[in-house]
Amino acid sequence: QAKIEANSIAALGITNQRETTVLWDGNTGEVIYRAIVWQDRRGAPLTERLKAEGYEPTVKAKTGLLLDSYFCASKIHWVLQNIPRAKQLMADKRLRFGTIDAFLIWRLTKGRVHATDITNASRTLLFNIHTQAWDQDLLALFEIDPSILPKVQECAADFGDIDAEFLGSSIPIRGVAGDQQAATIGQCCFEPGMAKCTYGTGAFLMQNTGNQVIPSEQLLSTVLYKIKGEIAYALEGSIFVAGAAIQWLRDQLHFFKDSAETEHLATEVADNGGVYFVTALTGLGAPYWKPNARGAILGLTRDTRSAHITRAALEAVCYQTRALLEAMKKEGASACHHLRVDGGMVANDWLCQFLAEQLRVPIERPKIIETTALGAALLAGLGIGWYESLASVRKLYHSQRVFTTKNL
């Protein structure tokens, strides 16, 4: 669309959904089983058994994560136990594992590079965020040989070059980060206490905690980025269903044809009419962590209209965001004085305004709401020296609108 040639592209950045798991033959490149996505729960029996055996405190101390099938380790274990060829390839040192970034890098470089970045590695349940290395005890726990793992690098590093065969010219891959970390970088949340929330299929709130890992009972402690030797950590809260609830109302209940109509529907009624929507369509994430919870719509009367239920769905996202911020404060994070938001849902002004009223902090929407892609591009720029430092990147941030309440 830009009508440029590959040789005009200075560098490539990759960002990806973090926990989706791929295993392939390192000799032939053949994928041995379909990718297992983050929402897949087939690893739950294993993680529940390990919890019952008392392993969760150790796992959490090392990784900052809960012992949950959300992450990669149980997915890898499932493939090893259920696909005979996988175990044989691992024994032969031919099996390779990657999150989607690592798989793309391997394919784009024609197998010359098997690498991931530190943010994606930190979401596997196999990476020690304190030592910043794959953890031998965790690998043993999940019966995984370290030979299958990618090399872990900083976010703005040399991940090889795209082979010229694909686009006609070689392009250096110089920036990689998981989607939520990339969005946080795109939002320029480089100081401790700064926070962003991305509203897509789910909603993911991250708060920068600087170079300190804050242990948490209700949230995830994770690597935010590592750039030029400087590491930053974050607390993260995951809302499993945000935009997905709007999609459900559109596609299953046919309340509207376009999700953009939700803003009009929310303002069409004076309030929610006493209707509340528990959007646990795939369980409840942080701070509740109830994977078996199911959705509910409460308070229905004969006066209830589709507009009330639609408004309740939007409100539910805001209530859950408030629960995450309250949990972060309870766990010892710095007070959040304003929240930067991005993702498709925040094009809705009504949602942003209601969010400000619930959180009692200003809600800042950037000019570019696709900050995940922006963050990957900024990392690539840092990787080739296009930008000198995070300080120079910070100057690129532009706010499009700030939503506040009269009582702030």
Solvent accessible surface area in square Angstrom, and as a share of the most:
residue,aa,sasa,rsa
1,Q,226,1.01
2,A,76,0.59
3,K,195,0.83
4,I,103,0.52
5,E,124,0.55
6,A,12,0.09
7,N,117,0.60
8,S,72,0.47
9,I,66,0.34
10,A,45,0.35
11,A,19,0.14
12,L,52,0.26
13,G,21,0.20
14,I,11,0.06
15,T,40,0.23
16,N,10,0.05
17,Q,53,0.24
18,R,2,0.01
19,E,0,0.00
20,T,10,0.06
21,T,4,0.02
22,V,6,0.03
23,L,5,0.02
24,W,0,0.00
25,D,0,0.00
26,G,18,0.17
27,N,104,0.54
28,T,89,0.52
29,G,10,0.10
30,E,93,0.42
31,V,52,0.30
32,I,22,0.11
33,Y,64,0.24
34,R,208,0.76
35,A,48,0.38
36,I,3,0.02
37,V,75,0.43
38,W,31,0.11
39,Q,71,0.32
40,D,33,0.17
41,R,85,0.31
42,R,80,0.29
43,G,3,0.03
44,A,21,0.16
45,P,98,0.62
46,L,20,0.10
47,T,2,0.01
48,E,88,0.40
49,R,120,0.44
50,L,4,0.02
51,K,72,0.30
52,A,91,0.71
53,E,95,0.43
54,G,47,0.46
55,Y,86,0.33
56,E,42,0.19
57,P,95,0.60
58,T,71,0.41
59,V,1,0.00
60,K,34,0.14
61,A,67,0.52
62,K,39,0.17
63,T,0,0.00
64,G,6,0.06
65,L,0,0.00
66,L,20,0.10
67,L,0,0.00
68,D,12,0.06
69,S,0,0.00
70,Y,3,0.01
71,F,0,0.00
72,C,0,0.00
73,A,0,0.00
74,S,1,0.00
75,K,1,0.00
76,I,0,0.00
77,H,20,0.09
78,W,63,0.22
79,V,3,0.02
80,L,3,0.02
81,Q,88,0.39
82,N,73,0.37
83,I,36,0.18
84,P,114,0.72
85,R,94,0.34
86,A,0,0.00
87,K,96,0.41
88,Q,103,0.46
89,L,9,0.04
90,M,25,0.11
91,A,73,0.57
92,D,71,0.37
93,K,110,0.47
94,R,75,0.27
95,L,0,0.00
96,R,56,0.20
97,F,2,0.01
98,G,0,0.00
99,T,3,0.02
100,I,48,0.24
101,D,0,0.00
102,A,0,0.00
103,F,33,0.14
104,L,71,0.35
105,I,0,0.00
106,W,25,0.09
107,R,115,0.42
108,L,39,0.19
109,T,1,0.00
110,K,95,0.40
111,G,31,0.29
112,R,151,0.55
113,V,35,0.20
114,H,37,0.17
115,A,2,0.02
116,T,3,0.01
117,D,0,0.00
118,I,5,0.03
119,T,0,0.00
120,N,1,0.00
121,A,1,0.01
122,S,0,0.00
123,R,0,0.00
124,T,2,0.01
125,L,0,0.00
126,L,0,0.00
127,F,1,0.00
128,N,14,0.07
129,I,0,0.00
130,H,98,0.44
131,T,94,0.55
132,Q,57,0.25
133,A,46,0.36
134,W,48,0.17
135,D,13,0.07
136,Q,114,0.50
137,D,93,0.48
138,L,3,0.01
139,L,3,0.01
140,A,74,0.58
141,L,37,0.18
142,F,0,0.00
143,E,103,0.46
144,I,8,0.04
145,D,37,0.19
146,P,66,0.42
147,S,40,0.26
148,I,0,0.00
149,L,17,0.08
150,P,4,0.02
151,K,134,0.57
152,V,39,0.22
153,Q,33,0.15
154,E,46,0.21
155,C,0,0.00
156,A,20,0.16
157,A,23,0.18
158,D,86,0.45
159,F,0,0.00
160,G,14,0.14
161,D,58,0.30
162,I,5,0.03
163,D,26,0.13
164,A,47,0.36
165,E,125,0.56
166,F,96,0.40
167,L,108,0.54
168,G,67,0.64
169,S,27,0.17
170,S,57,0.37
171,I,3,0.02
172,P,30,0.19
173,I,0,0.00
174,R,41,0.15
175,G,0,0.00
176,V,0,0.00
177,A,0,0.00
178,G,0,0.00
179,D,26,0.13
180,Q,10,0.05
181,Q,0,0.00
182,A,0,0.00
183,A,0,0.00
184,T,1,0.01
185,I,1,0.00
186,G,2,0.02
187,Q,0,0.00
188,C,3,0.02
189,C,0,0.00
190,F,13,0.06
191,E,82,0.37
192,P,83,0.52
193,G,14,0.13
194,M,34,0.15
195,A,1,0.01
196,K,0,0.00
197,C,0,0.00
198,T,14,0.08
199,Y,1,0.00
200,G,31,0.30
201,T,67,0.39
202,G,2,0.02
203,A,0,0.00
204,F,18,0.08
205,L,0,0.00
206,M,0,0.00
207,Q,2,0.01
208,N,2,0.01
209,T,15,0.09
210,G,12,0.11
211,N,103,0.53
212,Q,116,0.51
213,V,33,0.19
214,I,35,0.18
215,P,110,0.69
216,S,6,0.04
217,E,139,0.62
218,Q,54,0.24
219,L,0,0.00
220,L,0,0.00
221,S,4,0.03
222,T,0,0.00
223,V,0,0.00
224,L,0,0.00
225,Y,2,0.01
226,K,46,0.19
227,I,6,0.03
228,K,132,0.56
229,G,52,0.50
230,E,98,0.44
231,I,26,0.13
232,A,4,0.03
233,Y,10,0.04
234,A,2,0.01
235,L,1,0.00
236,E,0,0.00
237,G,0,0.00
238,S,0,0.00
239,I,1,0.00
240,F,16,0.07
241,V,4,0.02
242,A,0,0.00
243,G,8,0.08
244,A,22,0.17
245,A,0,0.00
246,I,9,0.04
247,Q,78,0.35
248,W,79,0.28
249,L,0,0.00
250,R,73,0.26
251,D,67,0.35
252,Q,115,0.51
253,L,71,0.35
254,H,141,0.63
255,F,53,0.22
256,F,11,0.05
257,K,191,0.81
258,D,78,0.40
259,S,38,0.24
260,A,79,0.61
261,E,70,0.31
262,T,6,0.04
263,E,56,0.25
264,H,119,0.53
265,L,22,0.11
266,A,0,0.00
267,T,83,0.48
268,E,76,0.34
269,V,12,0.07
270,A,103,0.80
271,D,77,0.40
272,N,15,0.08
273,G,38,0.36
274,G,41,0.40
275,V,1,0.00
276,Y,106,0.40
277,F,9,0.04
278,V,58,0.33
279,T,4,0.03
280,A,0,0.00
281,L,57,0.29
282,T,64,0.37
283,G,1,0.01
284,L,28,0.14
285,G,3,0.03
286,A,3,0.03
287,P,17,0.11
288,Y,99,0.37
289,W,43,0.15
290,K,117,0.50
291,P,39,0.25
292,N,128,0.66
293,A,26,0.20
294,R,152,0.56
295,G,32,0.31
296,A,37,0.29
297,I,47,0.24
298,L,98,0.49
299,G,42,0.40
300,L,100,0.50
301,T,87,0.50
302,R,245,0.90
303,D,118,0.61
304,T,32,0.19
305,R,118,0.43
306,S,44,0.28
307,A,1,0.01
308,H,23,0.10
309,I,20,0.10
310,T,0,0.00
311,R,29,0.11
312,A,2,0.02
313,A,0,0.00
314,L,2,0.01
315,E,5,0.02
316,A,6,0.04
317,V,0,0.00
318,C,0,0.00
319,Y,75,0.28
320,Q,22,0.10
321,T,0,0.00
322,R,103,0.38
323,A,19,0.15
324,L,0,0.00
325,L,22,0.11
326,E,96,0.43
327,A,5,0.04
328,M,2,0.01
329,K,142,0.60
330,K,161,0.68
331,E,35,0.16
332,G,55,0.53
333,A,9,0.07
334,S,67,0.43
335,A,50,0.39
336,C,19,0.11
337,H,143,0.64
338,H,55,0.25
339,L,0,0.00
340,R,29,0.11
341,V,0,0.00
342,D,1,0.01
343,G,7,0.07
344,G,52,0.50
345,M,25,0.11
346,V,0,0.00
347,A,65,0.50
348,N,14,0.07
349,D,42,0.22
350,W,37,0.13
351,L,1,0.01
352,C,1,0.00
353,Q,56,0.25
354,F,27,0.11
355,L,1,0.01
356,A,0,0.00
357,E,73,0.33
358,Q,34,0.15
359,L,18,0.09
360,R,111,0.41
361,V,18,0.11
362,P,41,0.26
363,I,0,0.00
364,E,23,0.10
365,R,18,0.06
366,P,6,0.04
367,K,136,0.58
368,I,93,0.47
369,I,45,0.23
370,E,105,0.47
371,T,1,0.01
372,T,31,0.18
373,A,64,0.50
374,L,51,0.25
375,G,0,0.00
376,A,5,0.04
377,A,57,0.44
378,L,7,0.03
379,L,0,0.00
380,A,4,0.03
381,G,6,0.06
382,L,6,0.03
383,G,26,0.25
384,I,64,0.32
385,G,50,0.48
386,W,166,0.58
387,Y,50,0.19
388,E,142,0.64
389,S,44,0.28
390,L,21,0.10
391,A,52,0.40
392,S,33,0.21
393,V,0,0.00
394,R,88,0.32
395,K,160,0.68
396,L,83,0.41
397,Y,36,0.14
398,H,104,0.46
399,S,45,0.29
400,Q,95,0.42
401,R,109,0.40
402,V,74,0.43
403,F,3,0.01
404,T,65,0.38
405,T,17,0.10
406,K,206,0.87
407,N,123,0.63
408,L,89,0.44
